[in-house]
Amino acid sequence: MSATPKMVSATPTSDFNDAGSDRKFVAGKTEELTAGEFANYRAAGLVEASGEKPVIDAPSSPAKPKRPRAPRTAKAKS
């Protein structure tokens, strides 16, 4: 009994070649990938699930200003 792998429809975010399988991927062209391939490529930031909107980095809130340090005082000599 052979189980068919679960397939995922994915869209590459950039052109890339998979050296292990010699497959070529073109940005924006939907591809069918196994769940394992999809997980690996997505972790590397190479693909996103088809139908998802691209994640845009939201501007982070500005960092809190650092408090000024008190001036260092000279140690008293004993």
Secondary structure, 3 states (H helix, E strand, C coil): CCCCCCEEEEEECCCEEECCCCEEECCCCCEEEEHHHHHHHHHCCCEEECCCCCCCCCCCCCCCCCCCCCCCCCCCCC
